[in-house]
Amino acid sequence: NRDSLEAVESAALVVCLDEEEDTSLTDDAASARARAFWHGDCDNRFYDKPLQFIVLASGRAGFLGEHALSDGSPTLRLCDYVWR
């Protein structure tokens, strides 16, 4: 566990793979997705990392960025580049 924790601590970004399913396109499902991307079950979110890419079991993906280290525009541009 020590090596795993050190790898996470030294990473510039993380990819969070969630087991949560997401198959609906309703407004309630959109709210649930937003909550899943923001905090999920809180087991694999690392709020000290400036970049977190979240992938749900359904393949839908989201992005969570801590922009204290950088302005929102470069972060958004990076996110757009990664998704393409």
C-alpha positions as CSV (number, residue, x, y, z in Angstrom):
1,N,0.0,0.0,0.0
2,R,2.9,2.4,0.7
3,D,4.1,2.3,-2.9
4,S,0.5,2.8,-4.2
5,L,0.0,5.8,-1.9
6,E,3.4,7.3,-2.9
7,A,2.5,6.9,-6.6
8,V,-0.8,8.7,-6.1
9,E,0.8,11.4,-3.9
10,S,3.5,12.2,-6.6
11,A,1.0,12.1,-9.6
12,A,0.2,15.3,-11.4
13,L,-3.3,13.9,-12.4
14,V,-5.4,10.9,-11.6
15,V,-7.8,8.8,-13.6
16,C,-10.7,7.6,-11.4
17,L,-12.5,4.5,-12.6
18,D,-15.9,4.2,-11.0
19,E,-18.2,1.2,-10.9
20,E,-21.3,3.3,-10.9
21,E,-23.7,2.6,-13.8
22,D,-25.1,5.4,-15.9
23,T,-27.6,4.5,-18.7
24,S,-30.4,7.1,-18.4
25,L,-30.6,10.5,-20.0
26,T,-33.2,12.0,-17.7
27,D,-32.7,15.2,-15.7
28,D,-32.5,13.1,-12.5
29,A,-29.8,11.0,-14.1
30,A,-27.9,14.1,-15.2
31,S,-27.9,15.3,-11.6
32,A,-26.7,11.9,-10.4
33,R,-23.9,12.0,-13.0
34,A,-22.9,15.5,-11.7
35,R,-22.7,14.1,-8.2
36,A,-20.8,11.1,-9.4
37,F,-18.2,13.3,-11.2
38,W,-17.9,15.7,-8.2
39,H,-17.4,13.2,-5.4
40,G,-18.5,9.7,-6.4
41,D,-18.5,7.5,-3.3
42,C,-15.5,9.5,-2.0
43,D,-13.3,6.4,-2.2
44,N,-11.2,7.5,-5.2
45,R,-11.3,11.3,-5.5
46,F,-8.1,13.2,-4.7
47,Y,-9.0,16.8,-4.2
48,D,-5.3,17.9,-3.9
49,K,-4.7,17.0,-7.5
50,P,-5.3,19.7,-10.1
51,L,-6.7,17.2,-12.7
52,Q,-9.0,14.3,-12.2
53,F,-10.5,12.4,-15.1
54,I,-13.5,10.3,-14.0
55,V,-14.8,7.4,-16.1
56,L,-18.1,5.7,-15.1
57,A,-18.8,2.0,-15.8
58,S,-21.0,3.0,-18.7
59,G,-18.1,4.7,-20.4
60,R,-19.3,8.3,-19.8
61,A,-16.5,10.5,-18.6
62,G,-16.1,13.6,-16.6
63,F,-13.5,16.0,-15.4
64,L,-12.8,17.6,-12.1
65,G,-10.3,20.3,-11.9
66,E,-8.7,22.2,-9.0
67,H,-7.7,25.5,-10.6
68,A,-5.9,27.1,-7.7
69,L,-2.6,26.2,-9.5
70,S,-3.7,27.3,-12.9
71,D,-6.4,29.5,-14.5
72,G,-9.5,27.8,-15.7
73,S,-8.9,28.5,-19.4
74,P,-5.7,26.3,-19.8
75,T,-7.4,23.6,-17.7
76,L,-10.4,23.7,-19.9
77,R,-8.3,23.6,-23.1
78,L,-6.4,20.5,-21.7
79,C,-9.7,18.8,-20.9
80,D,-11.0,19.5,-24.4
81,Y,-7.8,18.2,-26.0
82,V,-7.9,15.0,-23.9
83,W,-11.6,14.3,-24.8
84,R,-10.9,14.6,-28.5
